[in-house]
Amino acid sequence: MSRESGVKRKRKRDDFIIVNGSAKRRRKGSVEHRVNNVDYISQLPDHIIHQIIGHLRCTKDAARTSVLSKRWRDIWASFSNLVFDQRKFHGQTRNITNVEMFENYVDNTLQRRIEQKDRSIQKFALHMTHYNSGLTTHMDRWIDLALKYRIKEFELHIPGNRHKYYRLPRCVFTANKLSALRVYGCKLGPCNNLNLSNLQKVCLGKLYVSEKMVENLIHGCPMLEDFRLLYSTGLKTFQVSNLPKLKRVDLHRCLGLGKVKLQAPNLETFWYLREKYMRCKIDLSSCNALKSFTLEDAKLKDEWFQKHLSCFPVLEKLVLSKCNALKNITISSFKLKILILRECKQLEEADIDTPNLLSFEYMGDKMPFSSLNPSSLKEAKLYFKPSRTKEGEPRFHNGDDHTPWFARLQVFLEKFDYSRGLKLVARSAKVSSFPTLLCIVFIKNKLLYPYVTCSSILLSLSIKDFVIYERPKEVCLPRVYDLKLDVVKSSVALEDLLDDILRTWHPETLSSLSISRSKLPKLVHKKLIAREKEPSCCTYNVPGNKCWRHFLDNVKTENVGNSKSTSEWIAWLRSSPAKLRTNCFKLSWKSR
């Protein structure tokens, strides 16, 4: 390299200097080119900034944006979502009660809205944690005032009380600009003479409804697209017709509901959760456009399921949860992309022929899906939860000897196409005689295997050990109970994943099982051994927001072959194929 070229590069680098954190080009001739900081967010249109504010987690955070500049103050003043949540006022009392604080807050906010001319409200939401008759006048006034601003979304949550019900004002049912109505825990009234011609979404929860009320509601909402009835009483028959735009119906644990008949040619989603010990006849035979079908019904029979499944030629998602009466079913669909079979206790065999299936989830104590070809899957979740003997010991449904069980599972897992960047996570709630959680993760043909121990199952989990495995098909699954497997496509680089593990779990051991030409050991070594002793990556002074490097105290390398440890974890590492190189690091951490 010549001296002249080196000088040219030096001059090129020196063309820029840093002044107060911004880049500035040196003077060339008589013109100085400068790169200034620009606030691009504030230059966005008002409606875009309204959407940004609307995604903030609470109203208080949204209000804080008003101090950024005069424009942001004006934008906050015109923010069209008014959400009043009484839960935010708990524990903030001095000389005034929580209820009074909340009343004053809503009154003052609405008063400021009145003082602003030509302002509209997109959404008005009222979440109450306490209700008594003294609040009725206030709530009527708030709702009436909000509706005068021609709101499009109305949401009301009232805590359930057998003796004190808030009656929804009549003005709500004549608000013809409403497009979404969500009401929980109040009294509706007869629902006569409705004027909700633009209403598209209705969600009613924890209240009493009758057939007449539902009939009036449907008749008065010709544009209805989404209807949901949750944890409600009074309705015995739910029948729908003459709603050409209806696309979704949810019926969740409605006490007393005995018959459902939907004649909705454009219905795309149906989600039904049956109340315990209730029988319900469901007729969806005319819903040929159904794409998503979710059922939780312990009384559901094989014949009914097979008959209706054939009526859904474009079905893309099927969820069967706790359908304990199902025994032998056939699921054949060219369009199906998502299939979930969860805790169907009597299910012996599911003959699955779905060539375009992308996602599969199973939970149970058997393996009734051996006919499934997983080569097309991009993700899968398999949770084998064994039943218990009279003595309380775990036992798989096919017998006490679970060796054949794991052999069949191993064969099934080998059918996955790991070359497409899949990862596998395996967990268990018990290994040997002590509570544990086991995880195996394949990342682009690399296996991440965390060994997790907990003092109390499902209560206190702390991951202690991780290993990264680069040959997925050579892995023998640990013979453990409560095995849970997740096969998912990795969307992050291995280095990013390591950072996430170190930051989230602070593991005590990090190991790798890799082939001789792998770069993985060098990456782990660089992260741990060659790290900065005094990291300068996080300049802010909030301990909870600092990265893992600030908490890592010491790292030691352990020779697994010569280790005297008797732990099952070290034993599993020793049992790995000899052609794989094993690296193990012991980590100690400072308290967070």
Secondary structure, 3 states (H helix, E strand, C coil): CCHHHHHHHHHHHHCEEEECCEEEECCECCECCECCCCCCHHHCCHHHHHHHHHCCCCHHHHHHHHHCCHHHHHHHHCCCEEEEEHHHHCCCCCCCCHHHHHHHHHHHHHHHHHHCCCCCCCEEEEECCCCCHHHHHHHHHHHHHHHHCCCCEEEEECCCCCCCCCECCHHHHHCCCCCEEEEECCECCCCCCCCCCCCCEEEEECCECCHHHHHHHHHCCCCCCEEEEECCECCCEEEECCCCCCCEEEEECCECCCEEEECCCCCCEEEEECCCCCCCEEECCCCCCCCEEEEECCCCCHHHHHHHHCCCCCCCEEEEECCCCCCEEEEECCCCCEEEEECCCCCCEEEEECCCCCEEEEEECCCCCCCCCHHHCCEEEEEECCEECCCCCEEECCECCCHHHHHHHHHHHHCCCHHHCEEEEEECCEECCEEEEECCEECCCCEEEEEEEEEECCCEEEEEEEEEECCHHHCCCCCCECEEEEEEECCCCHHHHHHHHHHHHCCCEEEEEECCCCCHHHHHHHHHCCCCCCCCCCCCCCHHHCCHHHCEEEEEEECCCCCCCCCHHHHHHHCCCCCCEEEEEEEEECCC
